[in-house]
Amino acid sequence: MNFHSVDIAIIAGYIVLSIFIGFWISEKAGKNIKNYFLGGNNMKWYYLGLSNGSGMFDVSGTAWTVTILFVYGVKSLWIPWLWPVWNQIFVMVFMAVWLRRSGVMTGAEWITTRFGNDRGGRLSHIIVVIFAVISAIGFIAYFFMGIGKFAVTIFPWDLSFSIGNKVFASENVYATILLAVTTLYVIKGGMYSVVATEVMQFFVMAVACVAVAWFAMTKVTPEQLDAAVPAGWYGFWPSWNTGLDWTGIFDEVNAKISDDGFGMLGALVMMMFFKGIFSSLAGPVPGYDMQRVFSCRTPREAAKMSGLTSLVLYPPRYLMVAGLGILGLVFVTPVLQSGGGDIDFERILPHVINHLLPAGLKGILLAGLLAAFMSTFSAFVNAAPAYIVNDLIKRYIRPGASERTYVKASYISSVALVVIGIFFGFFSGSINSLTLWITSSLYGGYVAANVLKWIWWRFNGYGYFWGMVAGLAGSTLKFLFFPETPDIYIFPLILLLALTGSMLGCWFSAPVDDQILIEFYRKVRPWGWWDPVFLKARKIYPAITRNKDLPRDGINVIVGIVWQMTLIAAPVYLVIRKWEGLVISLVLFALTSVVLKFNWLDKIKDYEKD
């Protein structure tokens, strides 16, 4: 691919600006680890919201979303419920407030406020640290592989070299350079540098998204798009089957739908909803999303930050996705069909960039995608070392050391995690299955124990530990013996196994100490089965009240999911020019926003009164 000088200047300018901002604002980070990892709990919630949205806008996810829009049409907007995308609504409505009230630095430290520091509490604490660190390494390897493969399809320079008999491919060299550049400012400035650069990167991405959508709308007419898609492609509601037949248009797409396992879309959506409820009640996993909640100044600001994340993430992202998708349908389909052999749908995004975008716009989009990668990667690199420093070094290895010692340990931990992740990335051919195991098994085993920790007073550290172990074992067995079966269909069995481990571990050990439970309940005040703790707490704190917000929170979650879906659907309807869908989306957005204003935003409580 030939780069115009304008494109090179835009990309180079973006990289230089990222490094400059990261180093310029880094002076505040070195005072102590609270500053380094949480920005001293003094950062504006809207900066953290922009940063969080930027961190969730990744290159690989964008390419995948373009592909599923290409294949499944507007119905594809339901498929990200696999995660589910609306776990952010649970965080927004009540989970962020509960987390921030604890006043801790990491998810592992939070565990000690719930289970105490006895043997069961320590086991639960250690397994969360292991979860956070291993998943971070897996994701760094994933980013290494993803950005390397993306870069080598876009940039024209061959950077491969050899040392002895070892050949270092261009994709690995590109990935190493980009990871090293990002790690520089993350290590130097901690959370301050991460948030500052991610805010800038968000605006770069937003400009790229709007520009791509505008270009696609000028290049693709509604008539061209109609001719490129089958009947039912514009349908929104997930019928029992996809209702799509690509025969005569692009026959190979039918095979992809079958291979994906999404043919029975209606059944899939119901399973995703079932899984999503439990996954969302478990709360955010130990990572950058949780870290931004802990970084907010107050619980109320943590809730507003989480709401802003959805508001700023989805409209620009889906403008880009829809724009790239319709360009792919009209202009890339003939190229894919003429290639022969297996169809690689992941070629859609690189082909659009290489062959369809004009000079200038190509540089803006590439800068935007680099920003998406760098923001996501930097968020992980800053979040994971907090568990090593705060929960291992400070707690077990060097308690009582100076803050400067802990900050230096943070530098070393960050570098070590990146180096290990790159090592795994270099040997991706042999560890790809291991990476998949890390990401799918760890997250598959997370749910049961992490739901129970919120809603049931009797749940203890041993129950948490054995629930996590049982869930991980079930996910691993699935991966080893049923690798072709979609995870979503095995989820009920894994949940049952993890729930069994949780209950057995809990019932065969003593409850958490009363004082630990009373202080946890007094500060966090979750709803659920907490009556015995509430009654004991009332003897010490006579003014303490129960949390009776479950009905209101449930209504706000349902309204919030609809609100979030309008943020996703509206930009897609705009780009494909289906005005009825756009109007309905905007009306629903306005109505749900009003409900959330009065029934959620106006009623957020920083701390409950005792």
N, C-alpha and C positions, 0 to 999 in steps of 0.2 A: 504494500500500500504506500502511495506517495503522500507525504505530508506537505501541505502548504505552509509557508513560513508563518502565516497568521495562526494556524492551528498549533504549531510548535511554540509560538510566543504565548498563546493562551495557557497551554498546559504548563510550560516552564514558569510563567508568572504565578499560576495557582500554587505550584509546589513551593516556590520561594516564599509566597505570602503565608502559606501554612507553617513553614518553619519559623519565619519571622514572628508571627503572632504567638506561636507556642513558646519561643524563647523570651519574647518581650514581656509576657505576663507571668513568667515562671518564678519571679523573685519571691512572691508570697508563699510559695509551696514549701520551702525548706525549713520553716519554723518548727513544725511538729507533724506527726503522722495524721492528726485530725485535719490540718491544713492540706497535707499532701493528698489524702484519699477522699476527703469530704469537703474540701474548700473552706474549712473552718465553720461549716454550717452557716455561712454568711453570703451565699450566692443567691441571686434573684431567681425566684421560681420559674419565671418565663425564660430565662437563659437556660436553666436546667431542662425545661420542657423542649425547647428547640434542640438542645444537645441530645436529649433522649430520642426525639424523632429522627434526628440525623443519624444516630447510632444504629437505628433499626432499618435504615435504608441501604441495604447491601447489594453488591453487584450480582452475586449468584442468585439471590432471591428475586431480583428484578428480571434477570434473564428467564428464570423459571416462570414467573408470572406472565411475561410476554408469551411464552410458549403455551401455557394453559389457556390464555385468552384466545390465541390463534386457533387452538383445537376445539375448545368448548364454548367459545363465545361468551355472551354476557353471563351465562350460568356459571362460568368459571369464578365469579366473584364469591361463590359459596365455598370453593375448595380450600382457601386459606383457613377455614374453620378447623382444618386438621390440627392446627397449632394449639389452641384456637387464637385467631387474631383478637377476639374480644376478651381475652383474659385481662387486657389493659382496662376494660370497663370495670371489672371487679376491683382492680387496683384503684381506679379513679373513685369509685363509689364509696368503698369502705376500707379496703386493704391497706392503702397508703397511710391512712390515718392510724390504723392499728400498728403498723410497722414503725412509723416515725415516733409515736408516743413512747416507744421503748428507750429512745435516746442512745442507741448503740452504733457501732461503726460497720459491722458486717453481719451477714446472715448467721454465721456460726456463733458470734457473740450474742446475737438475739436468742439463740437456742439456750444459752445458759440462764437467761432471764426467765425462761419458761420451765426448764427442767432442773435448774440448780447445778451444783458442782460435785454431786456424789458420783459414784462409778457410772451409773446410768446416764447422768448428765454429761459426763466426760466422753462416754462412747458416742452419744448423739452429737456432741460438739465436734468430735474428730471426724465422724463420717460426713458431716457437712463440709468441713475443710477439704477432705479428700474429694468429695463431689465437685466443689468449686474449682480446685486446682486441676484435676484431671479433665474436666469438661473444658476448661480454658485452654489446656494444651491441645485437646482435640480440635477445638475451634480455630486455634492458631494454625494448626496443620491444614485444616479445611480452607482457611483464608489463603494460605500459602499456595495450595493447589489451585484454588479458584482464580485468584488474581494472576497467577502465572499463566494459566491457560488462556485467560482473557487477554492479557497483555500481548502474548505472542501472536494472537490472531489480528491484533490491531496495529502494533508498532512494527515498522519495516526493518529494524536493525537486528542483525544476527549477533547475539552476545554470547553464543556458546563458546566454550573453551575446554581444553583438556589438561589434566595434570597426570602424567604417566598414562596409565590405562583407563583412568577415570574421566569420563566425558560429562561436563556440566552443561545441560541443555539450556537454551535461551529462556524457556519459561521459568526455570528455577533461578536463573540469574535475575530476570526481571522481578520475580517475587521477592528475592532477597533484598534487592535495592529498595523496593517500595516499603517492605516491612522495616528495613533499617531506618529509612527516612522518617517514617511515622514514629518509630520507637524513640528516636532522638528527642523529639519535643515532649513525648509522653513521660519519659524518664526525668527529663529536666524540670518540667513544670507540674507534674501530677494532675490533679483534678482541675486546677485552674487552667492549665494549658489545654487539656482535653476539651473542656467546655468552651473556652474561647475559640479554639480552632473549629470545633464542631458547629458553633453558631455561624461562623463564616462559611463553613462548608455547606451548611443548610441552604444559605442564600445562593451559593454557587449551584447546588443541585436544583433549587427551585427555578432559577433562570433557565437551566438546561431543560427542565421538564416542560416549562411553558414554551420554550423555543421549539422543541421537538413536536409538541402537540400542534402548534401553529403551522409548522412546516408540513406535517402529515395532513392536516385539514386542507392545505392549499394544493397538495399533490394528489390526494385521493378523493374522487368524487363519490357521492352516495351510490351512484349507479355502478361504478367500478367495484365498490365493496359488496353490493348486492350480488354481483355476478361471481364474486370470489368465495362466497360462503353458502352453506346448505340451508334449507328451510329449518327454522328453529334456532338458528345461531343467535338471533337477537332476543330470544326469550329469556326472561329473568328467573322465573320460578323453577325450582328443581323438580321436574317430573320424576316418576319412579325410575325410568330410563332417561338417558340423556336426550333422546328424541332427535339425535343428529345422525344423518347418513351422508357421508362424504363421497359416496359412489358417483363416479362420473365427474367429480370436481377435483378431488385429491384422494384417491382410493386408499393410499397408505395411512391416512389419518385414522381410518376405522381400526386398523391394526394397533395404532398407538393407544386409542381409547381402551381397547381390550387389554393391552399390556399394562396400562396404568392401573387397571382395576377400578376405574371410576364409572364404568358403564351403568351400574345401578345407582345413579346419583341420588335419588330420593332416599334410598336405604342408607347410603353413605352419609348424607346430611343428618339423618336421625342419629346415627352412631357418633358422628362428630359432635352433635349437641350433647349427647350423653357423656362422652369423654370430656368435652369441654367444660361442663359444669364442675366435674371433680378436679380437673386440672386447674381451673381458675380459682376454686376454693382453696387449693393448696397454696396459693400465693405465688409471687414471682420467684424463680429459681435464684440461687446465689450468683449474682452477676451484675452487669452494669445498670440494669433497670432498678434493681433493689438498691444499688449504691446511690443512685440519684434520689431515691426516696429518702434515704438516710441523710443525704446532703442538704435537703431543704431545711429552712430555718424553723418551720413549725409544721405540725400535722396538717393544718388547713392548706398551707402552701404546697405540701406534698401531694394532696389530693388535686389541687388545681394544676400542678405540674403534670400529673398523669393524664388529666383531661386534655391539656394542651398538646400532649404527645400525639394523640389520635388526630387532633384538629390540624396539626401542621404536617403530619406524616402522609396521610392518605391522599388528599387532593392533588398535590404535586406529583406524587409517585404514580398515581393512576392516570394522570395526564400523559406522563411519559410512556407508561405501559400501553395505553390505548393507542398513542401515536405510533410507537414502534410496531404494535400488533397489526394495525391496518396497513402500514407500509409493507410489513412482511407478507400479509395475505395477498396483496395486489402485485407486489414486485418480486418477492423472494420465492413464492410458490413455484413459478416456472423453473427457477434455478434448482430448487430442491427436487422437482420432478425429473429434471433432465440429468441429474447426477447419477442415477442408477444405483442399484444395491440398496443397502440400508439407508433410511432417511434419518439424518441427524438434525432434529429440530432445534438443537442448541446453536445451530449456525445462523438462526434468524437474526439475532441481535448483532453479531459481528458483520454479517452481510449488509445489513441496513447501514451500519456505521461506515463500512469500507466503500460502498458503492452508491449509496443514495443521498447522503448528506453533503451539502456544499461546504466549501472552505469557510472557516469561521464557526459555523454551526457544529461542524465535526469537532473542532477544538473545544467548544463550549460543552458538548455532550460528554466528550472524553474527560474533561476536567470535572464534570458533574459525577461521572461514574467513579473516577478516582477519589473524589470527595466522599462518595458513598462507601467505598472500600475503606479509606483511611479513617473515617469516623467510626465505623463499626469495629475495626481492628483496634483502634486506640482505646475505645471503651472497654474492651476485654482486657487489654494490657494494663490498664489502670486499675480495674476492679479486682482481678485475681490476686495480685501481690498483697492486697490488704489482708487476705486470709492467711498468707504465709507470715507476714510481719506481725499483725495484731493478734492472731489466734494461735500461732505456733511460737514464733520467736519471743514476743513480749510476754506470752503467758507461760511457756514451758522452758525456753532456752535461756533468755536474757531478761528476766523480770527486773524492773528497777533501773534499766539502762537509760542513758540520756535520750532525749527526743532526737537529737542529731544522729545518734547511733541507729535509731529505728528508721530514720529517713534514708540513711546510707544503705541499710538493709533493704529498703524498698527499691532503691536503684538496682541493687544486685539481683533481687528477686525478679524484677521486671525483665532484666537482660536474660536471666536464666530461663524463664518461661518462654521467651521468644526464641532463644537458641534451641531449646528442646522441641518447640513447635516446628521450627524450620527443619530440624533433624528429621522429625517424623514426615514432614512434607517432602524432603528430598527422597525418601524411600516410600513414596506414596504407592508405588506399584505393589509393594508387599504389605503395607499397613492400611490400605484403603478399607478393608473389612474391619480392621481394628478401630479405625476412626468412626465408621458407622456404628460399631458396637458401643463406643464411648458415648456418642450423641444420642442414639436411640435407647440403649439400655439404661443409662443413667437417668434420662428423663422419664422413661417408662416406669421405673421403679420409685419415682419421687412422690407420686400422688397420694396414696392412702395415708401414710404416716403424716404428711404435711397438711392434710385436711383435718385429721383428728387432733393435731396439736392446737388448732384454733378453737374447736367447738366442744371439746370434752375435757372436763377438769381432771378425770381419773387417768388420762393418758400420761405416760411417764417416759423417761429417757430410754429405758430398756425396750419399751414398746416401739419407740421411734427408731431405735437402732435396728431391731430385728424386722420391723416393717420395711425399712429401706433395703436391708439385706435380702429379704424375701422378694421384694419387687425387682431388684436388680437380677436375682437368680432367675426369676420368671422371664424377664426380658431377654436374658442371655440364652436361656433354653429356646426361646422363640427364634432368636437370631441364628442359633446353630442348627436347629432341626426343621424350622419352618420359614426359611429366609424369603421365600416367594410370596408368602401370605401377607397382605397389607397389615401393618401394625394395628390399625384402627379396629379390625375384626377380632384381634387377639386381646385387645385391651381389657375387656371384662374379666377374662381369666387371670391376667396379670394383676388386675385390681383385687380380685378375690384372694389370690395368693398373698399379696402384700398386706391385705386387710387381716388375713389369718395370722401372718407373722406378727403384725402389730398387736392384735388382741392377745395372742399367747404370751408374747414378751411382756405385755402390760399386766396381765392377770397373775403371772407367776412371779411378780416382784411388787415391792411396796409402792404406795402412791408417793408422789412428790411431796416434800415437806410443806406443811401448811403455810409457813411464813413465806416461802418462795411463791406459792400459788396466790396468796393474798396480795402480795406486792405486785405480782404480774397482773392480776385482775384489776387492781386499783389503778394502775397506770394505763394499761391497754384497753380494758373494758370491752372485750369481744362479746358477741351474742353466742348462744349455744347452751349446752348443758353445764352451767356453772353455779347452780343454786347452792350446793353445799359450801362452796368457796365464798359466795356472796353472803350467806348467813354468818359465816365466821368473820368475814371482813367487816360486816356491819357492827359487830361488837367492838371493833377497834376504831372504825370510822363510821360513826352513826349516820352521817349525812350521805353515805355512798348510795348510789342508785343502780338499778339494773339497766343494761342496754336493751331497750325495747324497739330498736330500729330495724329489726329483721324484715317486717312487712314493707317498710318504706325502701329499704335497701334493695329488696327483691324487685319492687316496681321500677326503681331507678336503673337496675341492671338491665331489665327488659327494654325499657325506654332507651337506655344507653346503647344497647346492641343495635337497635333500629337506627339511632342517631349515627353510629359509626358506619353502618352499611350505606347510609345516604352519602357520607363523605367519600366512600369508595365508588358508589354507582354514579353519582352526578358527573364527575369528570369523564367517565367512560361514555355516558350518554351524550355529553357535549362533543367529544371528539368524533363519535360515530354518527352524530347529528340525528339522534332520535329524541325529538323535542318533547314528546309526551313523557317519556321516562325521565328526562331532565327536570321538567316542571314538577312531576310527582316527587322526585327526590328532593328538590329544593323546598317544596311545601312541607314534606315530612321532616326535613332538617329544621325548618323554622319552628314547627310545632313541638318537636322533641326538645329543641333547645330551650323553649319557654318552660316546658315541664321540668327539665333539669335545673334551670335557673332557680325556680321556686322550691322544688322538692329535693334538690341535692345541694347546689352551691350555697344557697342562703342558710342551710341547716348544718353545714360542716362544723364540727366542734373540735377545737384544738385539743383541749384536755377536759375530761369529765370532772365535775366538782365532787369532792368527798364530803 
